[in-house]
């Protein structure tokens, strides 16, 4: 009787890619995918450890999987929490049969797997995408020392993949849109200067764009968004810029061990919009990092109003053991941080709604992700809003549609030309 597996994924798109690699490996080993944990012989929970809330959600998912699984099944905990806490997590979670980071077996040896080195996970096979888009991880780890982030401590330094392996994966996914992800995307290739050389990310973007109609980049550190990379992104026909800003106060960013300031960020955004008025922008900001003053917060509010970003995420600071910030003074009380969060989110909700309203009456090109749902270049999959479409439009095709209305972050559109868009851009 064929053994079955179930994988549950917590956290960011990079974890989604890791889970796809696990799925691909298990399928190659003769396993079949189960619909839920109760039907599986092997249950894998791929955890997130970025902040406290994510860790709590991961633990809850493990406990829920343990309650749901059938008698005699195996429960494996992997991912960031397993890599970061290892034996400590195994001791705290007796419900798990194995706690293993990606540098050791991802499933028990007795059911047929051999140890998988952490870097090799990047190049393991994965199944063809079930959606017309797919995340593609181009590197693992990070060389930066941001004050709030513990990721380098358990994911290690940056390790870039070979261009050929990335392009092979993109082609094998069978997607219309490839979404390139990494902890520090724009630094791709800097760890392998002799092989990949300067400007590796630009050449990679150009190469991927020759394979798929849409190429999207997530998580760009602002100091590395130079003119060459901007032009490469614009040339893909997907003018979407996901900028990892975190804050805009220069002094506060230095406390975070980050580059830049609001004026520089606004100048970059303005330069891109001058060249491509339809460019879309996303960013994330940390609220309540140690030392954040009321003046810092007011500066961020002014930036959000002036920048008019399409999408923003705001997160309350979470102290991470072993990071630079864990030893800083100037703690912001939780209640005050929450007040600042609410103020920023209310402002950004209005900005997003206004930018969506501006699209009413316009003809836009959409990729149909599922019956009745699609995206323009302005929406990253599973992150931003969507465009509601006539259900007659086939999944995986491009169409010109007219935006009829907006509802918060989502748009409602009707077909303008129900034939596929020529060139799929």
N, C-alpha and C positions, 0 to 999 in steps of 0.2 A: 504494500500500500504506500502510495507516494506521501512523503512527509510535507507538511505545510508550514508556512511562516507568516508572521505579521509584524510590520515595522511601524512604529509610531515616532513621529519627528517633532521635536520642540525647537523653537528658536528661529534663526535667520535662514535666508536662502542658501547660505553656504552649507548649513546642516542638511538642507533638502538634497543637495548634491551628494553629500556623504551617504545619506540614506539610499539614494539611487544606486550608489556603488555597492552598498551592502546587498540591495535587492538583486542587482545584476549578478553578483557573485553567487548568491544563493540559488538563483534560477539556473546558473551554469552548473551548479553542483547537484541539480536534479530536484530541487524543492519547487513546490507550487505555492502561489500567493493565496493566503486566506483572506476572507472578508473582514474578520475582526479577530481579536485576541482569543475569544472563546473557541474558535475553530482551528487554532494553530498549535503545532507541536513545538514551535520555536517562536517566542515573542521577544522582539528587540525594541528597546526604548532608547532613542537617540536624544540625549539630553542637552540642555543649554545651561551655561554657567555665567552668563555675562553680568547679570545683576541679581540681587536677592530675590526679586519677584520671579525671575526666570528660573532660579534654582528651586524655589518653592513649587512652581508649576511643574517642574520636572519630577520632583519627588512625588507630588500628587499623582502624576501620570504613571509612575512606576507602581505605586500602591494600587491604583485603579486597574492596571494591567494584571497585577497579581490576583486581585479579586475576580477578574473576568476570565482568566485563563483556565483551561481544563486540567484535570488531574493528569499528572505525568508529563506535562509540557515543561519546557525550559524557558526561564526568563533571564534575558541578558540586558544589562545596562551599559550603554556605551556613550560616546560623544564627549562633550566638553567637561561635564561634571566628572565623568569617569577618568578623564585625562588629568584633571586638576586635582582631584581628591583621592583617587586610587583606593588604597586599602582602607583609608578612613571612611570612604563612602560604602565600601563593601561591608565593613563592620556595622555601619549604621543602617544598612538595608539587608537584613537577613532574608527578606523575601526574594532577593535576586539570587539566581544560581551562579551568575558570573557578572562581575563588574570589570569592564575592560576598555581601556582607551584604544585608539586606532593603531598604536604601536605594538599591540599584542593581539592574540586571537579575538576576533569580533564575535565568534560563536564558540561554544565548547569544542575542544579537540575531539571528544568522543563522538560527536555527531558529524565529523568529517572535515573540519576546517583546519588549515595550517595557519601559523602566525602570519599576520599581515603587517609589514613595516608601515609606519605612518606616512611616509612620502609615497609609497606605492599605492595608497588608497586613491590618490589623485588620478592614477592611470588605470584603475581597475575598470572592467567593462560595466556598462549600465544598460538597462533596457531602453528601447525606442520610446520616446516621449508619448504619453497618452494625450497630451495637449499640443496645440500648434506652436507652443513656445517651450523653452527649456533653459534652466540655469546651467552655466558652464563655469566651473571653478578653474581659474587659470594659475593660481598660486595658493600656497598655504603659509600660515605664519605671518609675522610682522616684525620689522626692525625698529619701529618707532617706540618712544618711551612716554606716551601720553600719561599724565599723572593719574587718571582715573581708571585705566584699563589694565586688566590682568591677563589678557589674551596671550601676549608673547611668553608669559611664564609657563603656559601649558601647551600652546600651539607651536612654540619655538620661533626661530628666525624665519624670514621669508625664504621660500623655496619655490622658484618659478618652474612651470612645466615647459617641456619642449613644445615649440610651435606646432610641429607635425602631429603630436598626440592631441593637442587641443583641436586642431582642424579636423582630425579623424573623428573625434567625439562629436563635434558640431554636425558633421555630415551624417553620422550614424543615428543621431537623435531624430532626424527626419522632421525638423521644425521649420516654421516660417520666421520665427524670431529667436535669436540666441541672446541670452542675457548673461553677460560676462560678470563674474563676481570674484572677489578676493578680499582679504582683510585690508589690503592697501593696493588697490587695482592699478593705479597709475604708476606704481613702482615696479610693475612687472618687468622682469629681466635685469634689474639692477644688481641682483645677487649673482648673475652669470654674465658679466660684461664681456668676457672673451668669446662666449658662444652666441649670446643674443644681441649684445651691443647696445649702444645708446639709441633711444627712440624705439625700443622693442615694442612698447604698447601701441604705438602708432602703426607700426607694420602689422602687428597682430590684428588690430581693428580692421585695417584695410583688407587683410586676408580673409577674415571671417565674413566681412561684408560681400566678398565675392562668392560666398557659398550660400548665404541665406538672404532673403529680402530685407529683414530687419536685424540690426545689431544694436544692442542696448548695453550701456555700462552703468554699474552700480558701485557706489562708494568711492568717490574721487577726492583725494586729499587736495585742498585748494592750491597749495604751493606747487604741485606738479601738473596743474592744468595750464600748460603752456599753449602758445599759438598753434603749434603743430598738432597737438592732441585735440584742441578745439576744432580745427579744420577737418581732422579725421572723423570726428563725431558728426559734424555737420554734413560731411560727404556721405555718411551712411543713410541719410534721409530720416534719421531718428534724432532730432535735436533735443535730447533729454539729458539734463545735467544734474546728477545726484551728487551734491557737494557736501562733504563731511566737514561742517563748520564748527559745531559744538558751542560756540558763543561768538560775540563780536567785540567785546571790550578788550582792547589790546593788553592792558595790564592783567586782566583776568585770564586771558588766553595764555599769557606767560606763566601764570600760576598753574594752568593746566598742562604746561609744557607743549603748547600748540603754537603754530605759526599764524600770522595774519591779524587782521582787524576789520571792522565793519567797512571802513572806507575802501580798503583793497577789495573786499568781497563785492561791494556795490559796483566798483569800477569794472571788475571782471564780468559781472552779470550784465551791466550796461553795454559793454563791448560786444558780448554775444548777441544781445537783443538788437543792437544796431545792425548786425549782419544777418540775423535770423529772427524777425519779430515773433515768429511762432514757437521759439524755443521754450521748453518747459523746464522748471527748476524744482528740485526737492532738496531739503536738508533736514538735519536733526540737531537739537540743542539740548544741553544739559542744564538743568535748573537746580540751584542750591549747592553747587560745588563749593568746597570750603573757601571762604573769603569773599564770596559774591556779595557785593554791596547793593544798596538800593539804586545807586547811580549806575552800576553795571546792568542791573535789571532794566532800568529805564532806557539805557542805550540799546538793549536787545529789543525792547518794545518798539523803539523808533525804527530800528532796522527792519523788523518784521513788517511794519507799515510801509516803509519806503521800498523795500526790495520786492514786495508783491510776488513772493514765491508761490508756485502753484500748490505745493504740498510741503508740510512741515510736521515733524514729530518732536514732541517735547517730553523729556524724561526727568524725573526727580533723581538727583545724584544718589548713588548707592555706593557706600564705602566697601572697597574690595581689599582684603588682606594682602599685604605685600606690595601694594602700589604706593607711589610717591604721595598721593593725596591722603592715604590712611594716616600719615604722620603730621599732616598740616593742622594748624589751628583755624579758628574762624568758622566753626561749624554753623551752618544755617539751620535754625529750628525747622522741624518738619512742617509745622503748621504754616510758617512763613513761606517755605518752599512750595507748599501746595497752593497757597494764595497766588504766588507768582505763576505757577503752572496754569491755574484756572484763567488768569488774566491773559496770558499768552495764547492759550488755546482758543479763548473766545475771540481774540483779535484775528488769529489765523483762520478760524472757521469763516469769519466774514470775508477775509481776503480770498480764500478758496472759492467760496460761493460766488463772489463777484467775478472772479476769473472764469468760472464755469458759465455764469450768465452771459458773459461776453461772447460765448460761442454760439448762442442761440441764433438760428437763422443761417449759420455757416454750413458749407459743405465740407465734410471731413472724410479722410480715408481711415477705415477701420479694418483690423484683423479680427475675424470672428473666432472667439475662443471656445464658445459653446452655444447651443441653440438659444437665441435671444440675447446674447451678450458678447460684446467685443471691446476693443481698445483702439484709440488713436496712438500717435507717438507720445502723447502727453501722459499716458497712464502706464506705469510699470505693472506687470502682472502680480496679483495677490498683495499689492502694496497700496496702490492708489485707487481712485474711483473707476467705474466702468461705464460703458455706453450700452444702454438697452436698445435692442434691435428687433426688427421683424424676425420671427423664428424660422422663416423660410430660408434665411441666408445660411448656406452650408458652412459648417465648422472648418476652419483652416483656410478660408478664402478671404480676399481683400475686396472691399466695396466702398464706393462713395455713398455717403448718407448725409442727410440734412438734419442738423440738430434742431429739435422742436421745443425742448424744454430742459430745465436743469432741476435736480432735486438734491440739494446739498452737494456732495462730491460726485454724484452720478449725472449722466446725461441720458436723454431719451431722444432717439433719432428714428427717422423713416427713410426708406430707400430712395435715393436719387437716381441711381443707376444700378440695377440689380445684377449686372454682369461684373465679373471680377475686374479689379482695377489693373490696367496694363502696367507692367513693371513692378507691381506689388509694393510700391513705395508711397 
